[in-house]
Amino acid sequence: MTRFISKYSGKNDESLIRGTIWSGFELTIPLGIMIGSIIYYFAPFIGHRLLNSPASVDLLEIFALMVPFRTFLSVTMESLKGFKKLSYVSLIEYIFQPLTLLIFALIAIGFDKGISGVVTGYLVSLIISSLLGFYIMDKKVFPLLKNP
C-alpha cells in the first residue's frame, strides 16, 4: 500500500490514491472485525480450557476489541508513510499513543483497576490514536472524505 500511494502521489493521481487507501480500509477492517469477533467469541474457551485461567477471559475480550482498531491504525500509518509524512507517523505511534497509554494506565492504577484497567487504557489509547491518525490524514495530508 505504501508503495502504491507513493507511486500515485508522484503522478498526482488523486483518484488512484484515494482508491488505494479505501481499498486498504475495505480489505483489512472487515478482517480485523472478523478476527476480533472470533477471539471475543472463543475467549471463554481459551481462558478456561487452554490457559486454565478464568481471569484471562476479560483480558482476551478486551484484546479482541483492539484488533479492528489496530488494523485501522496500521492502514492509516502505512498511508502516511506512502505520502512520506513520517513526522506524523512518529508523532502518533511513538509519542501520542505511548503517552495516552501511560496516562490511562496511571489512571487505572490510581483507581485500583488492576491489569484489566491497564489493558482497557491501552484500548482507549489505541482508539484515540486511530482517530487522530485518520484526522491528520484527512485534514493535513490527503482529503479522504472529500468526494472525488
Secondary structure, DSSP 8 states (H G I E B T S, - for coil): -HHHHHHHHHTT-HHHHHHHHHHHHHHHHHHHHHHHHHHHHHHHHIIIIIS--TTHHHHHHHHHHHHHHHHHHHHHHHHHHHTT-HHHHHIIIIIIHHHHHHHHHHHHHHTT-HHHHHHHHHHHHHHHHHHHHHHHIIIII--SSS--
